[in-house]
Amino acid sequence: MDAILPFLCLLTGAAFPLWVLFLLARRAWRQLAVSEAYREASRRLGLTLDTRGLSIRGYLQERRIWIGEVMVGYGKQRETEVRGILRLDRPLGLGLLVRRRGGRRLLRRRRSAQVITGDAELDRVLEFRADNPDRVRELINERVAAAVHTLMRRWPDIVLTDHHVRVYLGQSETSAEALEDLVRAMDAVANALVEVRAEIAPPPGLTPFVDTWRPLAADLGLDFEENFPAMSGTIDGLAVRVVARRAAERYVAEIRVAHETHKDLGLRLFPQHGPDGYWSVGQDIQVEDEAFDRAFVIKGYDPDRIREILSDEARATMLQALEIGPVEVDDHLLQLGEAPLDPATLADAVRLVVQAARTLSW
């Protein structure tokens, strides 16, 4: 026994560093596999890979998507999470919040009511809340439920809102195929939500605007979508969409104007008081316009080119739009998030946003 003990100690001493090396090697291999998966998925899906190879972003048609690692929390509670987020092209306007029961706590409006959808499995694992329970029961029909079931089969920690489909992953996927499956599953949920919502009558708070927006859409030369309500079409050659949406305790109009096709510059512009979010790239760019620099955070790949794009007229017009509501710009869209629903005021806001988009010197 005395002879065996030193031998066992030697084995233990040799095994520990080997185990540590194995763990480090496995972690390094996984990181390489993740980076390669994101690189290949970005190529296949036409998305942009970040410089670290740990996230992809871009647009699926008119829906902005981001998947990757993000730091959350502060101090000792700071940690890395892996998330996917797909923004709906049309807000649902129902005050919807869906999350896994017993999962992460999320802020919600105090008056939102709990909803029983009638799908026993979804009602067991998910908590549904909304301002308009009757509309949500119509929304979560067989098609939407099937898309949600498919997504949750592999990625059960989801959050659905009026604006986004979110997925919280335990860790990054290590294959491009898995990332593609995730994107397709999220997009299927988004498709189902928006298309079914288009068949449902607007919530009572928006019903009065159906009659007032219809002539406004005609005056602007846009098609009218009664059930949201919404307007869409082209003005001055630019694609325009105006949709009523829920914001805090009121309804507002969201105005989106698509830019003409141009090179991806990683442009992100948003109000200084807004969160940095998932979509940002690079450091804040100053344009030597005190009022504009104070009002907006500006990011992009090439600071000189970004300054060129933000002409004097563009900056003045966007500052004017900011007086109405929060303004955001990226390579694809210029958005005014909270315009009044009143037709006369809204008509001026739409024209102003179109003018701002036209003044950007792409």
C-alpha positions in Angstrom: 0.0 0.0 0.0 2.8 2.4 0.8 4.3 1.8 -2.6 1.0 2.4 -4.4 0.2 5.7 -2.7 3.0 7.7 -4.3 2.0 6.2 -7.7 -1.6 7.3 -7.2 -0.5 10.8 -6.2 1.7 10.9 -9.4 -1.2 9.9 -11.6 -3.5 12.4 -9.9 -0.9 15.2 -10.3 -0.5 14.3 -14.0 -4.3 14.0 -14.7 -5.3 17.4 -13.3 -3.2 19.5 -15.8 -4.2 17.2 -18.6 -7.9 17.7 -17.7 -7.4 21.5 -17.7 -5.7 21.3 -21.1 -8.6 19.2 -22.4 -11.1 21.7 -21.2 -9.1 24.6 -22.7 -8.8 22.7 -26.0 -12.5 21.9 -26.1 -13.4 25.5 -25.4 -11.0 26.7 -28.2 -12.4 24.1 -30.6 -16.0 25.2 -29.8 -15.2 28.9 -30.3 -13.7 28.1 -33.7 -16.7 26.0 -34.6 -19.0 28.8 -33.5 -17.1 31.4 -35.6 -17.2 29.1 -38.6 -20.9 28.4 -38.2 -21.7 32.2 -38.0 -19.4 32.9 -41.0 -21.1 30.2 -43.2 -24.6 31.1 -42.1 -24.1 34.8 -42.8 -22.9 33.8 -46.3 -25.9 31.6 -47.0 -28.5 34.0 -45.6 -27.0 37.2 -47.0 -26.4 38.6 -43.5 -23.4 40.6 -42.0 -20.9 38.8 -39.7 -19.4 40.9 -36.9 -15.6 41.4 -36.7 -15.3 38.8 -33.8 -17.4 36.2 -35.7 -19.8 35.9 -32.7 -22.9 37.5 -34.2 -24.8 38.0 -37.5 -27.2 40.7 -38.4 -29.1 42.1 -41.3 -32.5 41.9 -42.9 -34.8 39.1 -44.0 -36.9 41.1 -46.5 -38.1 43.9 -44.3 -37.4 42.2 -40.9 -34.2 43.1 -39.1 -32.5 40.1 -37.5 -29.7 39.7 -35.0 -28.2 36.5 -33.5 -25.2 36.3 -31.2 -23.6 36.9 -27.9 -24.5 40.0 -25.8 -23.2 41.1 -22.4 -26.0 41.7 -19.8 -26.0 42.9 -16.2 -23.5 45.0 -14.3 -20.4 44.4 -12.1 -20.2 40.9 -10.6 -23.6 40.0 -12.2 -22.3 40.8 -15.7 -22.6 37.7 -18.0 -22.8 36.7 -21.6 -26.1 35.6 -23.1 -26.8 34.2 -26.6 -29.9 35.6 -28.2 -31.7 35.8 -31.4 -34.1 38.7 -32.2 -36.2 39.2 -35.3 -38.2 42.5 -35.6 -41.6 42.2 -37.2 -42.2 44.3 -40.3 -45.6 45.4 -38.9 -46.2 45.9 -35.2 -49.2 43.9 -34.0 -50.8 46.7 -31.9 -52.2 44.4 -29.2 -49.9 44.9 -26.3 -48.7 41.3 -26.6 -46.2 39.7 -24.3 -45.6 36.0 -24.3 -42.9 34.3 -22.2 -42.1 30.9 -20.8 -43.8 30.3 -17.4 -41.3 30.5 -14.6 -38.7 32.1 -16.9 -37.2 35.5 -17.1 -39.1 38.4 -15.7 -39.9 41.1 -18.2 -41.5 44.5 -17.9 -45.1 44.7 -18.9 -47.9 47.3 -18.7 -49.8 47.0 -15.5 -53.2 46.7 -17.1 -52.3 43.9 -19.5 -54.5 40.8 -18.9 -53.6 37.2 -18.8 -54.9 35.3 -21.8 -55.8 31.6 -22.2 -55.4 30.8 -25.8 -57.1 27.4 -25.9 -54.0 25.5 -27.0 -53.4 23.3 -23.9 -49.7 22.7 -24.5 -48.9 26.4 -25.2 -51.0 27.6 -22.2 -49.1 25.1 -20.0 -45.6 26.3 -20.9 -46.2 29.9 -21.9 -47.7 32.9 -20.2 -49.7 35.1 -22.6 -50.5 38.7 -21.7 -52.1 41.5 -23.8 -54.2 44.6 -23.7 -56.8 43.0 -25.9 -57.3 39.3 -24.8 -60.1 38.7 -27.4 -57.8 39.7 -30.3 -55.0 37.6 -29.0 -57.2 34.5 -28.8 -58.0 35.1 -32.4 -54.3 35.7 -33.2 -53.0 32.4 -31.6 -54.9 30.2 -34.1 -53.7 26.8 -35.4 -51.2 28.3 -37.8 -49.5 30.5 -35.3 -49.6 27.8 -32.6 -47.9 25.3 -35.0 -45.1 27.8 -35.9 -44.5 28.5 -32.2 -44.5 24.7 -31.3 -41.9 24.1 -34.1 -39.6 26.9 -32.8 -39.9 25.8 -29.1 -39.1 22.2 -29.9 -35.5 23.1 -30.2 -35.3 26.5 -28.6 -37.9 26.6 -25.8 -36.9 29.9 -24.1 -38.8 32.4 -26.3 -40.4 35.8 -25.9 -43.0 37.2 -28.3 -44.1 40.8 -28.4 -46.0 43.2 -30.7 -42.6 44.0 -32.2 -40.2 41.0 -31.9 -39.7 37.3 -31.9 -36.9 36.6 -29.4 -35.1 33.4 -28.6 -32.7 32.9 -25.7 -30.1 30.2 -26.5 -28.2 28.4 -23.7 -25.1 28.6 -25.9 -24.1 29.5 -29.4 -24.9 27.0 -32.2 -21.8 25.3 -33.7 -23.2 24.6 -37.2 -24.5 26.8 -40.0 -27.4 24.4 -40.5 -28.6 24.9 -36.9 -28.4 28.7 -37.3 -30.3 28.5 -40.6 -33.0 26.3 -38.9 -33.2 28.9 -36.1 -33.7 31.7 -38.6 -36.3 29.8 -40.6 -38.2 28.9 -37.4 -38.2 32.5 -36.1 -39.2 33.8 -39.5 -42.1 31.3 -39.7 -43.4 32.6 -36.4 -43.1 36.2 -37.6 -44.9 35.4 -40.9 -47.7 33.6 -39.1 -48.2 36.4 -36.5 -48.3 39.3 -39.1 -50.4 37.4 -41.7 -53.0 36.3 -39.1 -53.0 39.7 -37.5 -53.9 41.2 -40.9 -57.1 39.2 -40.8 -58.2 40.4 -37.4 -60.1 43.6 -36.7 -58.2 46.4 -35.0 -58.4 46.7 -31.2 -61.1 49.1 -30.0 -58.6 51.9 -29.3 -57.7 52.0 -33.0 -61.1 51.6 -34.5 -61.9 55.3 -34.8 -58.7 55.8 -36.9 -59.9 53.4 -39.6 -62.2 56.0 -41.1 -59.8 58.9 -40.7 -56.8 57.1 -42.1 -58.5 55.8 -45.2 -58.8 59.2 -46.9 -55.3 60.1 -45.6 -53.9 57.0 -47.4 -55.6 58.1 -50.6 -54.2 61.6 -50.3 -50.7 60.2 -49.8 -51.1 57.7 -52.7 -50.7 54.7 -50.4 -52.6 51.5 -50.1 -54.8 51.2 -47.0 -54.7 48.1 -44.7 -57.8 48.4 -42.5 -57.2 45.8 -39.8 -53.9 47.2 -38.4 -54.6 50.0 -39.5 -51.7 50.7 -41.8 -50.7 52.4 -45.1 -48.0 51.3 -47.5 -46.7 52.1 -51.0 -44.2 54.5 -52.5 -43.7 58.2 -52.3 -41.1 60.0 -54.4 -39.8 56.5 -55.4 -39.2 55.4 -51.8 -41.1 52.5 -50.1 -43.1 53.9 -47.2 -45.0 52.1 -44.5 -47.1 53.7 -41.7 -48.5 51.4 -39.0 -50.4 52.1 -35.8 -48.7 50.5 -32.8 -48.9 50.3 -29.0 -46.4 52.4 -27.1 -46.5 52.4 -23.3 -50.0 53.5 -22.4 -51.1 54.9 -25.8 -51.2 54.3 -29.5 -48.9 56.0 -32.0 -47.9 55.7 -35.6 -44.6 54.2 -36.8 -43.3 55.5 -40.1 -40.7 53.6 -42.0 -39.1 54.7 -45.2 -36.7 52.4 -47.1 -33.5 53.7 -48.6 -32.5 53.1 -52.2 -30.1 50.2 -52.6 -26.5 51.1 -51.7 -23.4 49.7 -50.1 -23.6 48.4 -46.5 -21.8 51.0 -44.4 -22.8 49.6 -40.9 -24.8 52.9 -40.3 -26.7 53.1 -37.1 -28.2 56.4 -35.9 -30.5 56.6 -32.9 -31.3 59.1 -30.1 -28.7 59.7 -27.4 -31.1 58.6 -24.6 -31.9 55.3 -26.3 -30.2 52.0 -25.5 -27.3 50.8 -27.6 -29.1 47.6 -28.4 -28.1 44.7 -30.5 -27.7 46.3 -33.8 -24.9 48.8 -33.3 -21.4 48.6 -34.7 -18.3 50.7 -34.1 -17.8 53.8 -31.9 -19.8 57.0 -31.8 -19.1 59.3 -34.7 -19.1 63.0 -34.2 -20.2 65.2 -37.2 -19.1 68.6 -35.7 -22.7 69.7 -35.4 -23.3 70.4 -31.7 -27.0 70.1 -31.8 -26.9 66.9 -33.9 -24.1 65.3 -31.9 -25.9 66.0 -28.7 -29.2 64.5 -30.0 -27.9 61.3 -31.7 -25.5 58.4 -31.4 -24.0 57.7 -34.8 -22.1 54.5 -35.7 -20.7 53.0 -38.8 -17.7 51.4 -40.5 -16.3 54.6 -42.2 -16.6 57.8 -40.2 -15.7 60.0 -43.1 -18.3 58.4 -45.4 -20.9 58.6 -42.7 -20.2 62.4 -42.2 -20.6 62.8 -46.0 -24.0 61.0 -46.0 -25.3 63.2 -43.1 -25.5 66.4 -45.1 -26.5 69.8 -43.6 -30.0 69.4 -45.0 -30.3 65.7 -43.7 -29.2 66.7 -40.2 -31.6 69.6 -40.1 -34.5 67.5 -41.3 -33.8 64.7 -38.8 -33.6 67.1 -35.9 -37.0 68.4 -37.0 -38.3 64.9 -37.1 -36.9 64.2 -33.7 -39.2 66.9 -32.3 -42.1 64.6 -33.2 -40.7 61.3 -31.9 -37.6 59.0 -31.8 -35.7 58.8 -35.1 -33.6 55.8 -36.1 -31.6 55.2 -39.3 -29.6 52.3 -40.6 -28.4 51.1 -44.0 -32.0 50.0 -44.9 -34.5 52.2 -43.2 -35.3 55.6 -41.7 -37.9 55.3 -39.0 -39.9 57.7 -36.9 -41.2 55.6 -34.1 -43.9 57.7 -32.3 -45.8 60.0 -34.6 -49.3 61.2 -33.6 -52.3 59.4 -35.0 -54.2 62.6 -36.0 -54.4 62.5 -39.8 -53.3 66.1 -40.4 -50.3 65.9 -38.1 -49.4 62.4 -39.4 -49.5 63.5 -43.1 -46.9 66.2 -42.3 -44.8 63.7 -40.4 -44.8 61.2 -43.3 -43.7 63.9 -45.7 -41.0 65.0 -43.4 -39.6 61.5 -43.0 -39.6 61.0 -46.7 -37.8 64.3 -47.1 -35.2 63.2 -44.5 -34.6 59.9 -46.4 -34.2 61.8 -49.7 -31.6 64.2 -48.2 -29.2 61.4 -47.1 -26.3 61.6 -49.6 -25.9 57.9 -50.4 
